Amino acid sequence: MSIDTLPPLRQVIDTHGLAAKKSLGQNFLLDLNLTAKIARLSGDNTGHDVLEIGPGPGGLTRGLLAEGARCVLAIEKDERCLPALAEIAAAYPERLEVMCGDALDVNPLDHLTPPIRVAANLPYNVGTELLVRWLTPPAWPPFWETLTLMFQREVAQRITAEPGSKAYGRLAILAQWRADARIVLNLPPEAFSPPPKVSSAVVHLTALPAPRYPADAKMLQHVTATAFNQRRKMLRASLKGLSPAIEDHLGAADIKPTDRAEQIDLERFCALARSLKSEN
């Protein structure tokens, strides 16, 4: 079943010669009912502008528009995809803006009107970098209300991981400090063309009005990056370069010097960041 009057995605890909490029991290999702489902998982967008990164042949783009998004800004690096996206823009007049360029260089607020959501099947090679940027803006709250993003399942598990698990690390801290994060959909490799070697998952993040616990953002990032860079070491060893009095700071945060990074929850990492910041 089609979600609009445009051709099926396989036909679009054949017509425009859009073989996925590994160098661009492309894996196209071809089931339009599935892309519409992902669009619905991003929420009711009838009153929202939506930023989409890496639309490719436009499967999710069509899902977002068919499900009622007020406006979609689709940023695509691959010029081969522009004619296919232009056809979608013609089918949904004045609701789709397509930009050819690098999403890392675009300020969405120059093109979209709040409230803004982000929904994307992110290219695997830039997905984590984009997420970290969206989670670490100069000021909070950010330009976005929610992020609904496709990742390799391993990355999705790192975003939503809890203390004590192997997946728990810096990415979980960054995401859960300022947002509610949960996996809302799992997808097997065969859902994509070409099928990747790994499974995928959609993560939905909702921005909190303020961080969950007080902490200096740069200090928290520095502490967690240092701690998880040597995650098998006791924290008194892995963090000794941060302060001559690191054991005192650990104690102030209710952390044992012999604890390891994966044992420490978000609240205590924030307490440690505050203690270290007070030394400066």
Phi, psi and omega per residue, in radians:
M1 nan 2.365 3.123
S2 -1.603 2.712 3.130
I3 -1.713 -0.136 3.110
D4 -2.721 -2.953 -3.072
T5 -1.589 0.017 -3.141
L6 -1.361 2.834 -3.096
P7 -1.181 2.789 3.026
P8 -1.026 2.692 -3.048
L9 -1.128 -0.614 3.101
R10 -1.060 -0.684 3.096
Q11 -1.167 -0.705 3.100
V12 -1.054 -0.787 -3.128
I13 -1.106 -0.739 3.121
D14 -1.156 -0.764 -3.101
T15 -1.066 -0.711 -3.033
H16 -1.795 0.099 3.102
G17 1.078 0.860 -3.029
L18 -1.765 0.934 3.026
A19 -1.072 2.296 -3.088
A20 -1.084 2.423 3.128
K21 -1.796 2.167 3.111
K22 -1.107 -0.600 -3.108
S23 -1.109 -0.394 3.121
L24 -1.764 0.094 3.138
G25 1.159 0.546 -3.030
Q26 -1.547 2.286 2.923
N27 -2.488 1.949 -3.003
F28 -1.514 2.358 3.069
L29 -1.630 2.024 -2.930
L30 -1.745 -0.257 -3.104
D31 -1.458 1.894 -3.082
L32 -1.164 -0.502 3.054
N33 -1.161 -0.580 3.107
L34 -1.273 -0.708 3.112
T35 -1.156 -0.600 3.080
A36 -1.166 -0.629 3.105
K37 -1.124 -0.748 3.109
I38 -1.094 -0.700 3.092
A39 -1.031 -0.742 3.125
R40 -1.152 -0.593 3.126
L41 -1.148 -0.358 3.111
S42 -1.369 -0.189 3.088
G43 1.959 3.136 3.077
D44 -1.380 1.880 -3.031
N45 -1.743 0.260 -3.093
T46 -1.086 -0.437 3.104
G47 -1.924 0.351 -3.071
H48 -2.252 2.559 2.866
D49 -1.510 2.571 -3.079
V50 -2.205 2.303 3.030
L51 -1.686 2.217 3.085
E52 -2.136 2.306 3.131
I53 -1.891 2.318 3.073
G54 1.140 0.982 -3.089
P55 -1.210 -0.364 -3.119
G56 1.037 -2.271 3.129
P57 -1.327 -0.077 2.976
G58 1.730 0.383 3.141
G59 -1.074 -0.909 3.124
L60 -1.231 -0.598 3.095
T61 -0.963 -0.844 3.131
R62 -1.129 -0.662 3.096
G63 -1.078 -0.787 -3.132
L64 -1.096 -0.764 -3.122
L65 -1.233 -0.727 3.130
A66 -1.117 -0.549 -3.138
E67 -1.507 0.029 2.940
G68 1.840 0.208 3.112
A69 -0.950 2.376 -3.110
R70 -1.063 -0.782 -3.131
C71 -2.749 2.506 3.095
V72 -2.140 2.265 2.957
L73 -1.812 1.960 -3.115
A74 -1.865 2.080 -3.126
I75 -1.840 2.057 -3.050
E76 -2.232 2.224 -3.116
K77 -1.454 -0.431 -3.039
D78 -1.572 1.862 -3.087
E79 -1.062 -0.408 3.139
R80 -1.063 -0.471 -3.065
C81 -1.441 -0.214 -3.002
L82 -1.094 -0.725 3.111
P83 -1.070 -0.704 3.109
A84 -1.121 -0.706 3.127
L85 -1.217 -0.547 3.089
A86 -1.131 -0.612 3.092
E87 -1.120 -0.658 3.100
I88 -1.177 -0.739 3.131
A89 -1.039 -0.654 3.130
A90 -1.206 -0.564 -3.136
A91 -1.351 -0.379 3.135
Y92 -2.193 1.289 -3.001
P93 -0.954 2.303 3.029
E94 1.119 0.271 3.136
R95 -2.029 -0.126 -3.129
L96 -2.255 2.158 2.990
E97 -1.960 2.226 -3.136
V98 -1.923 2.255 3.071
M99 -2.078 2.344 3.048
C100 -1.699 2.029 -3.106
G101 2.932 -2.984 -3.111
D102 -1.691 2.161 -3.111
A103 -1.036 -0.447 -3.134
L104 -1.195 -0.301 -3.076
D105 -1.804 0.019 -3.023
V106 -1.870 2.323 2.999
N107 -1.649 1.887 -3.066
P108 -1.001 -0.511 -3.095
L109 -1.190 -0.285 3.053
D110 -1.312 -0.241 -3.014
H111 -2.235 -0.307 -3.049
L112 -2.125 2.709 3.122
T113 -1.911 2.194 3.106
P114 -1.045 2.697 0.000
P115 -1.297 2.544 -3.028
I116 -2.154 2.388 2.987
R117 -2.096 2.784 3.085
V118 -2.056 2.295 3.067
A119 -2.433 2.223 -3.054
A120 -2.828 2.502 2.853
N121 -1.588 1.528 -2.955
L122 -1.164 2.416 2.986
P123 -0.985 2.302 -3.042
Y124 -0.980 -0.543 -3.011
N125 -1.414 -0.169 3.106
V126 -2.243 0.030 -3.030
G127 -1.014 -0.872 -3.099
T128 -1.154 -0.701 3.136
E129 -1.083 -0.736 3.103
L130 -1.107 -0.760 -3.141
L131 -1.050 -0.807 -3.135
V132 -1.057 -0.700 3.099
R133 -1.090 -0.753 -3.129
W134 -1.192 -0.461 -3.140
L135 -1.530 -0.201 -3.055
T136 -2.239 0.903 3.096
P137 -1.271 2.885 3.120
P138 -1.061 -0.552 -3.140
A139 -2.319 2.643 3.115
W140 -2.180 2.473 0.113
P141 -1.243 2.813 -3.065
P142 -1.478 -3.073 3.131
F143 -1.242 -0.342 -3.055
W144 -1.812 2.607 3.022
E145 -1.554 -0.785 3.132
T146 -2.434 2.727 3.003
L147 -2.127 2.225 3.045
T148 -2.145 1.808 -2.859
L149 -2.278 2.421 3.056
M150 -1.602 2.286 3.087
F151 -2.339 2.922 2.829
Q152 -1.001 2.491 -3.056
R153 -1.008 -0.627 3.133
E154 -1.046 -0.704 3.115
V155 -1.202 -0.730 3.105
A156 -1.022 -0.706 3.129
Q157 -1.188 -0.565 3.088
R158 -1.201 -0.586 -3.139
I159 -1.204 -0.652 -3.015
T160 -1.799 0.091 -3.018
A161 -1.144 2.675 3.088
E162 -1.889 2.755 3.133
P163 -0.954 2.492 3.110
G164 1.665 -0.212 3.133
S165 -1.659 2.751 -3.140
K166 -1.147 -0.495 -3.111
A167 -1.372 -0.271 -3.067
Y168 -1.197 2.263 -3.140
G169 -2.971 -2.726 -3.047
R170 -1.042 -0.675 -3.095
L171 -1.138 -0.670 3.088
A172 -1.109 -0.733 3.131
I173 -1.091 -0.855 -3.118
L174 -1.046 -0.763 -3.085
A175 -1.237 -0.799 -3.000
Q176 -1.449 -0.223 3.074
W177 -1.191 -0.675 -3.013
R178 -2.076 0.042 -3.074
A179 -2.642 2.760 2.904
D180 -1.559 2.238 -3.064
A181 -2.232 2.318 3.090
R182 -2.637 2.615 3.043
I183 -1.432 2.211 -3.071
V184 -1.962 -0.199 -3.126
L185 -2.805 2.358 3.038
N186 -1.917 2.452 -3.086
L187 -2.299 2.333 3.112
P188 -1.393 2.833 -3.137
P189 -0.972 -0.630 -3.052
E190 -1.224 -0.086 3.057
A191 -1.296 -0.219 -3.024
F192 -1.993 2.819 3.011
S193 -2.302 2.077 -0.123
P194 -1.285 2.746 3.122
P195 -1.151 2.198 3.047
P196 -1.237 2.980 -3.127
K197 -1.410 -0.149 -3.066
V198 -2.229 2.808 3.048
S199 -1.353 2.837 -3.117
S200 -2.168 2.911 3.099
A201 -2.655 2.610 3.068
V202 -1.745 2.241 3.104
V203 -1.917 2.344 3.083
H204 -1.947 2.120 3.127
L205 -2.057 2.292 3.094
T206 -1.967 2.119 -3.111
A207 -1.145 2.323 3.031
L208 -1.410 2.650 3.114
P209 -1.053 -0.580 3.114
A210 -2.558 2.782 3.115
P211 -0.965 2.649 -3.065
R212 -1.095 -0.629 3.094
Y213 -2.399 2.579 -3.138
P214 -1.187 2.415 3.064
A215 -3.033 2.661 3.018
D216 -1.315 2.199 -3.018
A217 -1.033 -0.807 -3.091
K218 -1.161 -0.673 3.130
M219 -1.178 -0.733 3.134
L220 -1.078 -0.754 3.111
Q221 -1.099 -0.713 -3.126
H222 -1.148 -0.784 -3.127
V223 -1.109 -0.821 -3.085
T224 -1.216 -0.670 3.108
A225 -1.087 -0.739 -3.137
T226 -1.179 -0.756 -3.090
A227 -1.147 -0.790 -3.067
F228 -1.445 -0.229 3.060
N229 -1.162 -0.452 3.077
Q230 -2.270 1.031 -2.933
R231 -1.137 -0.339 3.140
R232 -1.464 -0.222 -3.132
K233 -1.479 2.682 2.968
M234 -1.136 2.586 -3.039
L235 -1.126 -0.519 3.114
R236 -1.119 -0.440 3.106
A237 -1.556 -0.813 -3.070
S238 -1.203 -0.466 -3.084
L239 -1.842 0.120 -3.036
K240 -1.073 -0.443 3.137
G241 -1.308 -0.186 -3.105
L242 -1.424 -0.477 -3.102
S243 -2.900 2.472 3.039
P244 -1.103 -0.414 -3.103
A245 -1.850 0.656 -3.014
I246 -1.057 -0.590 -3.133
E247 -1.180 -0.567 3.079
D248 -1.167 -0.721 3.128
H249 -1.158 -0.687 3.092
L250 -1.078 -0.764 3.127
G251 -1.086 -0.682 3.139
A252 -1.126 -0.445 3.137
A253 -1.699 0.205 -3.140
D254 1.074 0.675 3.118
I255 -2.043 2.299 3.070
K256 -1.324 2.450 3.120
P257 -1.018 -0.436 -3.122
T258 -1.560 -0.053 3.081
D259 -1.171 2.737 3.043
R260 -1.935 2.801 -2.997
A261 -0.948 -0.742 -3.036
E262 -1.199 -0.174 3.128
Q263 -1.547 -0.218 -2.951
I264 -1.694 2.196 -3.132
D265 -1.397 2.988 -3.072
L266 -1.015 -0.757 -3.082
E267 -1.035 -0.740 -3.116
R268 -1.317 -0.539 3.028
F269 -1.111 -0.681 3.099
C270 -1.150 -0.706 3.098
A271 -1.096 -0.701 3.110
L272 -1.132 -0.739 3.115
A273 -1.076 -0.706 3.116
R274 -1.125 -0.748 -3.113
S275 -1.107 -0.794 3.134
L276 -1.147 -0.656 3.135
K277 -1.118 -0.606 -3.109
S278 -1.179 -0.314 3.128
E279 -1.352 -0.418 -3.054
N280 -1.395 nan nan
